Amino acid sequence: MLNLSQRERGGLVIQTYVADIRVLLNNETYETYYQMMPEFRKSKANAIKPTLKKAQSIGAYALYQKVNTGGNFNLSHSGNYVLCAIGKEAETIVGCDVEHIRPVPMSLAKRYFTEKECAFVFAGESEEARLYRFFRLWVLKESYMKATRLGTNLGTQTFEILFNEKNKPYLNIQPEAYAGEYEFREFRVSDEALCATCGLGERIKDSLEQMLM
């Protein structure tokens, strides 16, 4: 487990952390973590009925508690994983997203992606390849929308993410109100999940830190 007292110093840096929350599916373990939550998070979890989603809610905030540096942060969860991207300063602009790769109708690409983004998705030579490309774009776009703090209120077709000759993502089109040098990092969490982190004007560390619940 990362020793946060040994974090890199100097310069604004965003670090991304992930944790597997399946241990929280055990009632006793869930209750232990639940009792460590602030009241607003307990209330949020209480309003959720599905066991996995309750574990995701508690697990995401538990991960933040473990890695809290006092800087601005963003959380995400999907399937068995929770994600936290966090900066060292309160003014850090950061967004992140993790997604469990699962079958989805490819019509969603045409609904949410630009023409060029759709071309990237449908260039996959197999159904598996197209799903991977779909979720690769999805986590990148979600991370940017969350970094703007508009989330889904920012139309997914108001900006465009493409890939350069080194297969690295970049903003090809972005809303004038949210201009600036946004940076992305992509991570493969496991065979079943992808995640991405987006930050404005700050360096995102290349490593994805695996944390234990």
C-alpha angles and dihedrals in degrees: 000000000000117000102224092200086069095054117137112274128210125046128034110288133178119209125195123214131187134188136186108235100192090110087066090064085077107091095221093049091045091053091050092055093039091059090056093057126102114249095258091057093047089053091050092051092046090059091057120086108185110086095224093050091050089052090049092052095048093039095053093054092041088056090051090050090053095051102030111144096170092256129116115284145182131211135206138171138188133162110331096344139084124193135201126185113188138177131207096241134057091235094057112131107214141152132178141181137190124192134188107229107238138151112285130167109264088224085082089070091060090046098051108021134070121249093262092046090051089051089055092051096046092047087077109113096218139029089255092052092048091050090050091050091046093054093040089060093039096059091044093051093045091050091054094046090051091047089057087052090229094097112178090355086077104080112243091225095051089083136033132214119200134168128246129222089280091053091250119143122244137168108260093174126018136170113267090232090059102041122143139096104303115184128204136203123190126203135186103221094185140320087288104042143049131190140184138194126207127193137174118233094339135102118254115209115242094227128087107213115217111214130190124230 
